[in-house]
Amino acid sequence: MSEIKYEILEQLGVLSKSASGWSKEINLISWNDREAKYDIRDWSADREKMGKGVTLTREELHSLRDLLNKMSL
């Protein structure tokens, strides 16, 4: 299996942190030299490991925002 290449272009924020030091973050990331996407996933404190996550285009992020704004939380 080939190695996944990524570059974090902008750190947008931390959604939560666990006692083990991992944090759930939203970042703007370029995966394998492709166009950057918004990314939500868990990261180890040293950023050597990552959990499964979801990537969103700008349009998908706007749709998610609109859906969240409609919810009664």
C-alpha positions in Angstrom: 0.0 0.0 0.0 1.4 3.4 -0.9 1.9 6.1 1.6 -0.7 8.8 1.9 0.7 12.3 1.4 -1.0 15.3 3.1 -0.3 18.9 3.8 -2.2 20.8 6.4 -2.7 24.2 4.8 -4.7 25.8 7.6 -5.6 24.7 11.1 -9.2 25.9 11.6 -10.0 24.7 15.1 -10.1 21.9 17.7 -13.6 20.4 18.3 -12.6 18.2 21.3 -9.6 16.7 23.1 -9.4 13.3 24.8 -7.5 12.3 27.9 -5.1 10.3 25.7 -3.9 13.5 23.9 -5.8 13.0 20.7 -7.8 15.9 19.3 -10.7 16.1 16.9 -9.9 18.9 14.5 -11.2 20.7 11.5 -8.4 21.7 9.0 -7.9 22.6 5.4 -5.8 19.7 3.9 -4.4 18.9 0.5 -4.3 15.1 0.2 -1.9 13.6 -2.4 -1.1 17.0 -3.9 -4.8 17.5 -4.9 -7.0 20.5 -4.3 -7.4 21.2 -0.6 -10.6 20.1 1.2 -12.0 20.7 4.7 -11.3 17.8 6.9 -12.6 16.6 10.2 -10.7 13.8 12.0 -8.8 12.8 15.1 -5.1 13.5 15.4 -2.5 12.2 17.8 -0.7 14.9 19.8 2.5 14.5 17.7 0.4 14.3 14.4 2.2 11.0 13.6 -1.2 9.2 13.6 -4.7 10.0 12.4 -8.1 8.5 12.8 -10.7 8.0 10.1 -12.4 11.3 9.1 -14.5 13.0 6.6 -13.4 15.5 3.9 -15.7 18.1 2.5 -15.6 20.5 -0.4 -16.4 24.2 0.3 -19.9 23.6 -1.1 -20.4 20.6 1.1 -19.2 22.5 4.1 -21.7 25.3 3.3 -24.5 22.7 3.1 -23.5 21.2 6.4 -23.5 24.6 8.0 -27.0 25.3 6.6 -28.3 21.9 7.9 -26.8 22.5 11.4 -28.3 26.0 11.5 -31.7 24.4 10.9 -31.4 21.9 13.7 -32.6 22.6 17.2 -29.7 21.7 19.4 
